[in-house]
Amino acid sequence: METMLKSNPQMQQRNNHSGQETSLWSSGFGMKMEAITPFLGKYRPFMGRCCQTCTPKSWESLFHRSIMDLGFCNVILVKEENTRFRGWLVRRLCYFLWSLEQHIPTSSDASQMIMENTGVQNILLGKVPGAAGEGQAPDLVKKEVQRILGHIQTTPRPFLLRLFSWALLWFLNRLFLNVQLHKGQMKMVHKAAQEGSPLVFLSTHKSLLDGFLLPFVLFSQGLGVLRVALDSRTCSPALRALLRKLGGLFLPPEANLSLDSSEGILARAVVRATVEQLLTSGQPLLIFLEEAPGYPGPRLSALGQAWLGLVVQAVQAGIVPDATLVPVATAYDLVPDAPCNMTHDLAPLGLWTGALAIFRRLCNCWGCNRRVCVRVHLAQPFSLQVSWSGRQTLEHLLQPIVLGECSVVPDTEKEQEWTPPTSLLLALKEEDQLLVRRLSRHVLSASVASSAVMSTAIMATLLLLKHQKGVVLSQLLGEFSWLTEETLLRGFDVGFSGQLRCLAQHTLSLLRAHVVLLRVHQGDLVVVPRPGPGLTHLARLSMELLPTFLSEAVGACAVRGLLAGRVPPEGPWELQGIELLSQNELYRQILLLLHLLPQDLLLPQPCQSSYCYCQEVLDRLIQCGLLVAEETPGSRPACDTGRQHLSAKLLWKPSGDFTDSESDDFEEPGGRCFRLSQQSRCPDFFLFLCRLLSPILKAFAQAATFLHLGQLPDSEVGYSEKLLQFLQACAQEEGIFECADPNLAISAIWTFKDLGVLQQIPSPTGPQLHLSPTFASRDNQDKLEQFIRQFICS
């Protein structure tokens, strides 16, 4: 052993560092640690049930009754028992033997079926006005169709698929500790596949590795070879050629041409025929609803909406009677992608660049036990049969209230669409376009809700929101256990379990680049977040926990806005608890905040009205103990369930007919009042909830302050870069580094465009952002900033 250490000084240095770290950790744990269990009671919480309002049939038919009785499986754990062979040599070649035994369905000649498609045949025969086939020789058009089809897909190669599966399995075992998949969720997907409808997996996009990991996971569970809709912007031509042979799908460049372009009409017809052939043959399809990580743009992917629109169009045309949608989410301890410059477009990934990145990752993982854990979630499948009502823009809803011209919040939902439509989506009917946009949000909301909360998100949230100046480790462990329990109480799953000591050591080792561990003389450890970019990274990790507490956070910020004009923010909690808060006032403040926050953050379900969401927020505040009901003088006690006086005429009204003035005998809900609870834990919990939304609200407020500097007119890219520099300068002065995020700067600009603060006007050099005449005055700019800051709790 001594010879090995002398011959390898790098290994000796790593071992010494590991020994110092182990000694440091052992000094911080002098007491017996409790265990973290990922469930309350007997079963884990199950998230991801489909919407009962939109798909009532799928609610019952596609749910596995004994799902909670089933456990997890580690997809990348392949042993001798997973093969048909036994022996010493098998244990060393089990990865390769496993890949040889996987069933790969033989695919028929898809190109011939696509050429025989009705839409493609009409173009070949010149029956489509304005298409490329009109007035041209059929052979030339046929060659053009084959060229476009070769850009979209090729027939998967079984040998290449097996070889790639073996290499990917070997790589994943060295990159991750485990890749967990719930067996009950997989049972639901298998049951849905037996119904006969084609499976369409709609996934979040946390990492560039998702495009390889998810097809491998589903392929290993017997679902066959997935066809994955990938973005050609992220791949070089050589990499695209390889991925097509592995089941990748790419949109041809001609598909995004204008609607009246002959090349665009031909390309879109071939793409539609390809999707129809995939659906009729029963091949599963994977579509990413989120943009690639690091992409400076909206959360919803325009490419994902285009592919989903093709599926909707095939169902609407009767090519297939129905399609089964499966929301998918992937949760990482830490996303394994390398950090990139989020203010510029991503460079395409080439074969050699990808190989070099893999080699570097393996070198970093060699001899290192800080590998991350991964959880793949499959929400309940549901049928493609939904519909929703109309909405209004943010400018009509919120601008009159910001300027003080109106005090009544309209009873209408907000329409906010930041994802630019592609030509494939614009080719659909208007009602189908609306269906695709809202369906994308609905599925993405289900995917995010079904995703487990990882230990790094909980630790980052505690360090960012409660202990930016440092915390003793023993106190941090207690709060970690508390926040885990609060997450489970809200029905969300967590992606970890085990001894609290081991969890803390694993989590802080993953966050080692963003925290500092200091040993104090009492033998305990102090954990201090690193200022600057470290806090910005912790803020991004803490956003993974926001969906768990989103309703309470919105309610707490709304209460803060309601008390802003009555009680000083620095006033004692007892003084704030004196104020009566009526239900109507709370509804109004919650609605204002819901309209202000981006839908990319809230991900509201299209079938749920804003007023229903307000009631849910209010219920959550009461359930968590922040609000307590207060009986107003002369009002009827809320606990009095005695029968109210009802006129005989009212008693005999038909069901649902309570709209005229004769229903005034009922007590109006506006009479209900609440107070802030005076329990000892409430002030800290209230502040914790408010700070969950502080990064985006403070970024919006600083963007309103930036209007005073007169940096307009400018292009959107130039203005976003200047705003980001302003946020970074403010972060250096005030120490609020979590606001200096490029995504927050872009969200602020787009929100101000929707609100009517900024206007985009065409110019010879391209579209330019201008300050609208309404907000050209300093007075209205101050009103905007004051309106935003009322929701911020200092």
N, C-alpha and C positions, 0 to 999 in steps of 0.2 A: 504493500500500500504506500509506503514511504517512497519507493522508487517511482511509482506511478505519479505521485504528487510532484516529485522533483522534475520528472520528465515533462510534465504538463503544468506549467505555472498558471495558465489560464484556468484550468480545472481547480487548482489549489485556491486561487483567488475567489472562484465562485463558491467553493465549499466553505472558505473562511467567512465570506459574506453571509452564506446561509446559516452558518453556526452563530454568527453575531445576531442575525435576525431572530433565530430560535431562542437565543438567550434573552434578547429583548422582549420577546413575547412571553416567555416563561416568567419574567420578572413582573409582568403586568397582571398575572392571574394567580392570586393567592387563595381564591375561594372556589368552591365547587360551583360549576356552571350548570344552568338549566338547559333543557333541550327545547328546540323549536320544532313544533309539529305543524305540518301544512294544512291542518283542518281543525275545525271546532266541532266537538262531539264525535260522531262516529264516521262521518263521510266528509270528503272534500266538497267545497262549493263547486257547482257546475255553472260556468258562464258560457254564453253563446247560444242560448235558445233562440230560435227564429222568432220573428215578430208575429204575435198571434193576431194582430189587427190586419196585417197585410197578407199573410199566408196561413189562414186558420187550418187548412187541411194538412199542411206540412208539420204544424205544431204537434200533432198527435201521431201521424203516420210514420214520420222519419225520425222519431226519438227512441233511443234505446233505453228501455225501462231499467235495466240493471247496470247502467253505465257507471254508477258510483261504486259498485262492488268490484269493478275491475281496476287494476293498477297500471303501472307504467312499464314500458320496455325501452331499453337502450338500443337504439337502431344500429349503432356502429359497433356494438359488442357482438362479434361473430366468433364462435368457438367451434371446436370439433363437433359438438352436438348439432350444429346448424347445417352440417353436411351429411351425406349418406355414407361417408367413409370414416374409419377409425385408424388410429395409429400415430406413431411418433412423427412421421413425415407429414401426415394430415394436419397435425397441430401447427406446423410451420407453414403450411400452404393453404390454410383454411380460407383465407380471404379470396385466393384465386379460385379454389374449388367452389366456394359459395357463389361467386360471380358466374361460373360456368353452369350452375344448376338453376339460375334464375330463368323463369319462363318469359320469352320475348315473342309476342304474337307475330305471326307472319303477315305482313301487309301486302295487300293486292296492289296492282298498278294504279296508284292514285292519279297520276298524270292523265291517263286515258279517261278516267271517270270525270276529271275536271274538264277535259276537252269536250266531253259529251254533255256538259251542263247546259241547261236551256239558255241562260244569260250569255255564256260564251259562244254558243252556237248562233244566237241572234246577231252577235257582232261579226262572227265569221261570214255570215250570209249577208251582211250589210243591211240588216233590218233596224239597226239602232241609229237614229239621226245624230250626226255629229261625232260618232265614234270612229276609231281608227280604221275599222273595216269597211267604211263606206267608200266606194269607188276604188278599192284596192283589190289586188289579187288575193284569193283566200290563202294561198300557200305562204305569202309574205306575212299576212296577219297571223297565221298559225305559228310561224317561226317566232314572231313577236310575243305571242301568248306563251310559248315554251320558254322564251328568255325570261319573261316576267315570273313565270312559275318557278324557274330555277333560282331566281333571287329570293322567292318566298320560302321554299322548302325543297328538300330532297327526301328520298326514301331512307329511313334510318338503317344503318349498317349493324346487324346483330353482333358481329365480331368486335367492331369498334365500341359498341355499347358495353359489352362484357369487359373489354380491356379498360375502358374508362371507369366503369363501376369498381373494378378492382383497385385501380390507382386512386380513385376518390375515397374509397373506404380506408385505404392505407393512410392517406393524407388527413382525413378527418379524425382518425384515431390519434394522430400526433398533434392536431390542432386543438381538439376539444377533450374535456374530461368525459363528457357524455352528451348524447343527443336524445332527449326524452320525448316519448310519444305516448299519449294516453290510449290504452287498448280499447276503452269504451267509445272514445271518439272515432277510432278506426272502425269499430263495429258499426257505428251509425253510417259511415261512408260506404262500407260494404253492403249494408242493407239498402241504401239509396241506389247503389249501382245495380242491384238486382231488380229494381223497379223498371228498368229498361230505358230510362232517359239518359242522355249523355251527361257526363259530369264536367262541370266548368268550375275550376278552383280559382277563387278571387283572393289574392294575397296582399298583405302589406309588403313593404320593401325596406327592410332595415339594413341590409348589407348586399353588396354585389355578389357575395357568395350564395345568396338565396336562390339565384337562378340555377345553381348546381345542387344545393343541399335539398331543396324541396322535391325536385324530380327524383333524386336518389332515395329519399325517405319513402315516397309513395310507390316507387318502383320496387323497393325492398318489401313492401307490404302486399304485393300481388296485384297492384292496379295497372300493371302494364307500363308501356313507355309513354310518358307524358309529352305532349307537344307544348312547348313553352314559347309564349309570345315575348320576344326580346326586343330591346331597343338597339337599332343599328348604330346610333350615335356613340354607344359605349363600346363598340367592337370594331376592330380593324377588318378589312376584307378577308384576310387569311383566317382570322378567328371566326368570322361569320361562316365561312365555308366549312370549318370543322364543326361548329355548333349545329348547322343544318343537318349534318349526318348523324348527330346525336339527338335530333328531335326538335331543334330550334325553328322558330318561325320569325320572319322578318318582313316588314312592310316594304314594298318597292318604293323608290323615291317618287315615281310617277303618281302614286296613289294620293299624294298631298297636293297635286296640281289643282287648278281651279275647276269648278264643276262643269264648265263648258269646254274644257280642254279634251281633245280627242284621245291623247295618250292617257290622261287621267281617267276618262270613262272606261277605257280598256283595262287599265291596271286595277281599278276598283271592282270591275266585273270578275277578274281573275281571283282577286282576294276573296270576294264573296263566295265564289264557287269553291275555293279552297276550304273556307270555314264550313260551308254546307257539306262538303265531302267528309270533313273530320267529324261533324256531328252525326251524320247518317251512318258512318262506320263505327260509331261508338267510342272513338278514341278520346281519352280525357284531355282537357285543355287547361293550361295554367296561365292566368293573366295577372299581372301586377297592377294594382289600383293606385299605388303610390309611385311618385317619381323616384328615380335612383337616388341613393343617399349622397348628399353633398350637392345636389342639383339646385341652383338658386331659382326657385320658382314655386308655383303652387304645390300643395300637398298631393292633390289628385292628379293622376297622370293622364295627359291627353291621349297618349298611345293606348293606355289601358281602356279608356272610355271608347276609343275607336274599335278595339277588338270586341269589347262587350256590346257595342252597337251592332256589330255584325252578327253576334249570337242572337240578340233581340230581333234583328231583321229576319233571320232564318226561322225563328219561332213564329213571328208574325205572318210570314209568308206560307207557313204550313209545311216547310221542309221537314221539320221534326215537330211532333205534337207538343213537346215541352222540353225544357232543359233544367237540370238540377244544379243549383248554385251552392258552392261550399266555401264559406269564408275561412281563410287561413291566416294565421299569424305566427311569427317567429320571434322568440324572446331570447336575447343574449345577455350574459353578464356584462360583457363589453363587446361592442361590434368589432370584428377583426379587421375591418378595412383600415388602411392607412389614412391619416388625416389629409384633407385636400383643401385647396383654396375655394371657399364657397362663393366667392364673388365672381368667379369665372366659370365658363362652361367646362365640363369634364372632358379630358382628352380621351380619345378612343383607346381601348385596351388591346394591345397586340399579343401575338403568341409569345414572342420573346419577353415582352414586358411582363406578361402574366407568369411565365416560367420563372423569371427573376424574382417577382414578388413572392411566389410560392417558396423558392429557395431561401429567401431572406426570412420568411415566416418560420420555416423549418429550423433555420439556424437559431432564431430567437427562442424557439420552443425546445431546442435540444438541451437536455439536462435541466430544464426549468419546470417546476411543478405549478406554475401559475397559469394553467390552462383554464379556459372559461367553460361554463355549462350552457347548453342550448335547450330550449323547450319549443317544440312544434305543436301548435294548437289547431284543431279542426273543429269549427263551430258546427251547429246543427244544419244539415243541408235543407234547402227549401226550394219550392217550385218557383218558376219565373212567371208569376201572375200577380202584379201589383198596380196600384193607381193612386194619384194624389191630387190635391187642389192647388189653386193659384196663389201667387205671392206678389209683394211689392219690393221696390228697391230701397236701399238704405237711405238714400238722399231724401225720399219722400217720408220715410218713417222717423228719422232721427234729427235731421237738420233743423226743422222748426223748433224742436224742443231744446236743442243746444243753444240756439239764438234767442230763446225766451219768447218766441212768437206763439207757442202753443204749449199746453200742459197735459193734454190728453194723448196717451199712447194709442195709436190705431190698433184695432183688433185684427191684424193681418200678419202673416208670416213674412220673414225677410227672404228675398231672393238675392243670392250672392254667388256668382260664378267667376272664379279667377282662372280656371283652366281654359286656355284658348282652344276652341273647337277645331278639329281637323276636317279635311275635305270628306273623309269617310263618314264622319258624324253629321256633317252638314248635308250629305246626300240623303239622310233619313228624313222622314216626315217630322214636323215640328213637335208633335206629341210624343214621337218615339225618341227624339233628342232629349226632351224633358224627362222621359222615363229612364233613359240611360244615365243622365246626370244624377238624378235622385236615387236611383238604384245603386249607383257607385257609392254614394255617401252612406246609404243604408247598410250595404255590405261592409264597407270600411269601418263603420261604427261597430258592427257586430264582431269584426276581426279584432279591433282594438280592445273591446270589452272582454273577449275571450282570452286575451293574452295574459299570461301570468306576470306578476310583479317580481323582479329579480332582486337579489340582495344588494347589488350595487345601486339600484334606484333608491332603495330605502336609506342606505347609508349616505348617499349623496344628498338626499333631501334633508336629512337631519343635520349634516354638516353645513349645508348652504343656508337653511332657513332658521336654524336655532343656535348654531355654534360656529359662526365664521371666525371668532377670535380664539377658538380652541375649546376642548372639552376633555375632562378626565375620562379614561376609557371605561371605568366601571359605570359611570353615569351614562355614557353612550350606549353601553350594552343594554342597560335597563330600558332606555328609550327605543332602542332597536326592537326589543321584544314587545314593547307597547305598540309601536307603529305596525309591526307585523300582525298583532292581534286586531288592531283597528281595520287593517286591510281585509282580514278574513271575516270580520263581523259584517262588512259591506258586501259580502258574497263574491269577492275576487280571490283568485287563486294566487299562490306564491310559488316561485320556482326553486325553492330550497327547503332543506330540513336538516336536522342534526343538532349536535352540541353547539351552544351559542359561542363558545370559545373558538371552535373550528370555523364557524361561519364568519365571525369577525376577522379572524386571521386571513381567511381566503379572500374576503371582500376588500379589506384594506390593502392586501398585497396586490390586488388588481388595480386599485386606485393609488398605487404607490407614487405615480408621477404627479399626482395632484394633492397629496397630503404629506405631512411631516409627522413622524412619531418621535416624541421626546420623553425620556425617562426622568421622573422626578425622584427626589430623595426618599419619599415614602414607599417606593417600590412600584408605584402605579405608572401608567403611561398617559401622556397627553397627546391627543390627535388634533392637529392644526391644519386647516385647508391652506394650500398655497394661494396667495393672491394673484390677481391677473388672469391669464388664460385658464388657470386651474379652476377658478370659480365659474368661468364660462362653461367649461366642460362639465362641472358638477351640475350646473343649471340645465344642461341638455339631458343629463341622466335623470334628473329629478322630474323632467316632463313625462317620463314613463309612469310616474305615480299619479300624475294629475287626473287621469280618468277615474281613479278610485275615489277621489275626494272632490270631483269637479262640481257636483251639485252643492255641497256644503261651502266650497270656496266661492262660488258665485253668490250664494246667499250671504256669506259673511261680508264680502265686499259691498253687496247691496245694502246691508245694515250699516256698514261704515259710511256709505254715501248718504244714507238717511239721517245719520247722526251728525254728519259733517257740519250742517248749519245750525245745530242745537248745542252740541257739547264740544269743547276744544279737544283736538286729537290727543293731546298730552294729559287730558284730565283723567282722574282715577276711574277705575272700573265701576265703583259704587255709584259715581255720579252719572255714568252712562246707563246704568241699570235702572235709574229712576224714570227715564223717558219711556212713554207709552208709544208703541209702534203698531199702527193699525194695519190690518191685512191688506187693504187697498193700497196704502203707501208702500208696503213691502212688495206687492205685485208690481207696482209701477217702477220701483227701483230695479227690481230683478229684470223686468222687460227692457229697461234702458241699457243695462249692462249686457244682456243677451244680444241686443242689436249692435252694440259696440264691438263686442269680441268677434273675431273671425270664425266663420263656420269651419275652416280647416282645423281650428283648435277645439271647438265645441263638438263637432260631428253630430249634430242633432238628427234624429230620425225624421224623415219627411212626413211620416204618418202621425207625428205627435205635434199638437199645436203648442204655441208659446205659453198659453195660459195653463195648459196641463203641465208643462215643464215648470212653471212658476209654483204650482201647487206641490209638485214633487220636491222642489227646492225648499219650500216652506216646511214640508213634512220632514225632510232630512234634518233641518235645523232644530225641529222639535224633538226628533228621535235622538239626536246626539246630545241633547240637553242644553244647547245654547239659548234657545228661546223657551219661555214658559208662558202659558196662557194667563191673561189678566182679565178679570171681570170688571167691566166698566160700571159705574154707578147707574142703577136703574135698569141694567140689562139682565136678561135671563141667564142664570148660571149655565155654563157649558155642560155640566154634569147632570143637569135636570133633563131626564128623558121622558117626562110626563107628556101626555098627548096635548098638542096645541089645538086651539080652536080653529076648526075648518068649517067653512060654510058648506051647506048641503050641495050647493051647485058645484063647488070646487071639488068635492069628494067624487062626484060622478063624471069628471072630465075624462076624456080619452087619454090613454097613456102617451106621454110626451107633449101634451097640449097644455103647457104652463107658460104661455108667452104673453097673455094679455094682462091688463091691469088688475084682474081679479086675483092674481097670485100674490098680491102685495101683503097678504096676511102673514106670509113667511118672513122671518127675520133676515135682513140683508147680511151677507157674509162680511161686509165692510165694518160691521159693528164689533167684530172680534179684534181684540188687542193683545199685544204680547210685550213682554219685557225681557231684557237680557238676564240670564240666570246668574245668580250670585255665588254659585259653587266655586270652590277654590281652584279647580282645574280649568274653568271656562276662559279666563283671560289669556292664558298661554295657548290654549287650543284655538281660540278665536284669532289670535295673532298668527298662529301657524297656518290657518286656512287662508287668511288674507294674503300672506306672503307667497302662497302657491301661485297666485295670479299677478304678483308684483312685477316680475320681469317684463311681461308683455304690456302691462298698464303703464309702467314707468317708461318703457320705450316709446309708447304712444304719446305720453305727456312730454317727453323730451323732443319728440318729432314736432309737436305743436310749438314748443319753444323755438325750435330750429326755423320755423316760419318767419320769426322776427328778423333773422339775419339776411333775408332777401336774396337767396341763392337761385331764384327762379327768374326767367325760364331756363330750363336745362332738359337734357334727355333723361329718361327714367334711369338708365344705367349710371349716368354721371351723378344724378341727384341722390341715388341710393348709396353710392360710394361716399359722397360728401356727408350724408346723414350718418353713415357708419363711422366715419372719422369723428364726427361730432359726438356720437355715443361713446366712442372710445376715449375722447378727451374728457367727457363728463365722468366716465368710469374712473379715470385717473384722479380726478379732483374729489369725487364723492365716495369712491371705493365701491361703486355698484357695478361690478364687472359682469354680472349676469345679464345686464341689459345690452352689452356690446356684442350683439349677435347679428350676423348678416340677415338671417331669416326674419328676425324681429324688425329690422329696418325695412325690409321689403314688405312685410305685413302692414307696417304703419303706412307706407306710401299707398298701397292698394286700398286700405281702409279709408284713407283720406280721399282717394279718388271716388270710391263708392259714396262717401258722405257728401261729396260736392265741394270739398275744400280745394282739391287739385283738379285741373282739367287737362286733358291730353289733346293738343291741337296739331294737325298736320303742318309740316313745313318742308321746304326744299331739302333740308338735311336730315329729315326724318321726323317722327312724332316728338313733340316737345311738351314738357309739363309746364303749365302756367298756374298761377294762383287765381282762383275764381274771383270774380268781382265781389261776391258776397263776403269773402274772407280776406279781401285786400286791406280792410281797416284793421288797425291794431286792436280795437275794442272787441271785434268778433274773434280774433285770434286768441285773445285773453279768455273770452268766454269758452272757447273750445278747450283750452288748457285747463281751465277751472272745472269744466264738466268732467274731464278725464280724471283729474287729481282727486275728486271727491270720493272715488272708489279705492284710492290707495291708502293703506294703513302704514304710517311711518313707524 
